[in-house]
Amino acid sequence: MDPAQTLDGLSKEINSALKAMAKAKDINEKEVYSRIIKNLCESQGVFLELAAEMMSHDFDDDDDDDKDDIPF
């Protein structure tokens, strides 16, 4: 799955749940939306932490040390 699509989907779901919570009249219904938003935000946080961790790794294939390994 494309990371950009994942983040976009989570953001859209969070916004949708926030709008639904704003329209809710009953306190119990607001609590349900609050829990949904909390779970979506935590999921987005986990995804962002993973993305940040992966970006911190050096995946550069143009390593100058490899030039010393030429056998001739």
Rosetta blueprint (number, residue, H / E / L):
1 M L
2 D L
3 P H
4 A H
5 Q H
6 T H
7 L H
8 D H
9 G H
10 L H
11 S H
12 K H
13 E H
14 I H
15 N H
16 S H
17 A H
18 L H
19 K H
20 A H
21 M H
22 A H
23 K H
24 A L
25 K L
26 D L
27 I H
28 N H
29 E H
30 K H
31 E H
32 V H
33 Y H
34 S H
35 R H
36 I H
37 I H
38 K H
39 N H
40 L H
41 C H
42 E H
43 S H
44 Q H
45 G H
46 V H
47 F H
48 L H
49 E H
50 L H
51 A H
52 A H
53 E H
54 M H
55 M H
56 S H
57 H L
58 D L
59 F L
60 D L
61 D L
62 D L
63 D L
64 D H
65 D H
66 D H
67 K H
68 D H
69 D H
70 I L
71 P L
72 F L
